[in-house]
Amino acid sequence: MKYTYKDFITGKTRFTRGEFIGWTPGTGIIGAKFAIFHNRSVDVLVPEYLLTAETRASIGRGTP
């Protein structure tokens, strides 16, 4: 499946084909959760606020 998110620097829409694994607990000053996508050799962590609406709808908003 293809998951999309906004690039923080450029604002362009990017994607990953990794498998959605789950959420990390909220961390940092703003307490943002990160979605974890596992590819063959790397895990991609995307902050919840950068996920597109379609991706948020497809993976749901689970509790960490």
N, C-alpha and C positions, 0 to 999 in steps of 0.2 A: 504494500500500500504506500501511497505517496502522501507525506505529511508536509504542510507548508507553514512558514513562519516569516516574519518581517526581519530583515537585517537591521541591526541596531544602528550601524554607521550610515548606510546608504538609504535605508528605508525600502529597498527592493524586496520583493517576495522571493524567498529561497525555499528549497525543499530537501527532504531527506527520505530515503526509502527504507530506513531502519525500522526495526520492530519496536513498537511502544512497549516499554517495560513497566513503567509506573511513575510515581511522583517522588521528589525529594521533599523533606520537610522545609517549611519556610525558613529562610536564613537571611542574614544581612540586615541592613537598616530598615528596608521596606518590607521585609518578611515575605519575599516572593518565593513561590514554589517553582520548581523546575521539572519539566517533563523529560524523561529519559528515553532516548531512542537508541537501540543497539544495532550497530552495523557489524560487518564481519570483524573488523579490527579495532573499532573505536566506539565509545559511547558518546552520543551527542546530547548535551544538556541545553534545553531551550527554556528561558523564563516564561512563565504562564502569560505574562502581558505581551509577549511577542508572537504568540501563536495566533494564526488566523481563525476566524469564526468557524470555518469549515472543519479545521483540525480539532478545535475545542469540542465541537459537536460530535465528531467521530470517536474521540477518545474518552469523552466524559470528564467530569471533574471529581475524581476520586479524592479521598482524604489520604494524606501521606502516612 
